[in-house]
Amino acid sequence: MPVMALKAHFDGRAVVLDEPCDLPAETPLLVVVNPYSTGEPAAPNRVAAFRDIWGSMKGRISTTDEFIDRKVEEKALEDARLR
């Protein structure tokens, strides 16, 4: 899935998207807070900075497939313990 910017706000309890989005339910997300956003599209230098930060995090965060695999494994271990 490509990196994308979504307009959202925090309602005091959860992050709420401000516009419809085609993300599947339960999609793991990395939320980057930019409280100084004007709502305008990110400037190219901000996009480059985000990509640099994202690149430095690889290996320390999970891809969606790794996340799903880990959850399936955790569920299998939990089910085995309950038997």
Secondary structure, 3 states (H helix, E strand, C coil): CCCCCCCEEECCCCEEECCCCCCCCCCCCCCCCCCCCCCCCCCHHHHHHHHHHHHHHECCECCHHHHHHHHHHHHHHHHHHHC
